[in-house]
Amino acid sequence: MPILRYFSSIAVATTLDGAIVPAATSLTVAATTGFPPSTPYTLALDYGGAAEELVDVTAVAAGDYLTVDIDQ
């Protein structure tokens, strides 16, 4: 059975709501406006920047607390 991935073409840029460490498995963002309502989906951190990184969002709690998988 294929693995479904969700996406959004209307996601609005947001910021991290606090610091994260390299091995973090969760992060909090300021807002999730336009983000997919279901998981999993891919999120770009520092989009377009020198340190851009892609993470898989595997769960969302309280709207803006994201559980991520950094091993893509």
N, C-alpha and C positions, 0 to 999 in steps of 0.2 A: 504494500500500500504506500503511495507517495506521501511524503511529509509536506503538509501545507505550510505556506509562509504567507503572512499577511503584509499588506503594504498600504501606504497612504500617499496620495498626490497633493494633499492639502495640509500636511504637517507644518507647523509654524516653528521657527527656530526658538530654542530655549537655552537656558544656562543651567549649569550644575548648581545645586543648592548645598554647597559645602565641598570640602576637599575629598578626593579619592586617592587611594594608593594603587600601585601597579597590579596587585593581586586581588583587587576588590571584586566581590561577586554581587554587589548591589550598589546602587547610587540613587540619589534623590535629585530630581530636576525641578526647576521653578514652575514649569507648566507642561502639560501634555496635549495642548490644543492641536487637534487634527491627527494625533497619533492613532495607529490602528486600535480598534476596540478589543482585539484578541491577540494572543501570542501564538507562535513566535514571530518576531519581526526583527529586522536588522536596523541598528541605530548607529549613525556616524557621530563620533565624538570629535570635536575640533574640526568640523567639516570644512574642507578647503584649506586648512592650515597645515603647517609643516609636521605637526604631530597627529594628524588625522588617524583615527583608529575606528574600526568597525567592531561592534559587539552584537551578539544575539540577545534580544530581550526575551526571556523565557517566562516571566511572570510580572504582574503589576499589582501592587498593593496600595491602598489609600490614594489611588489616582496618580501619584507622582513618585512613588518608591518602586524602582525597577530592579528586578533580579536579572543579572546579565551573565552570559557565558562568553569569556574572552578567548576561548580556544576555537577558532573558526577553521 
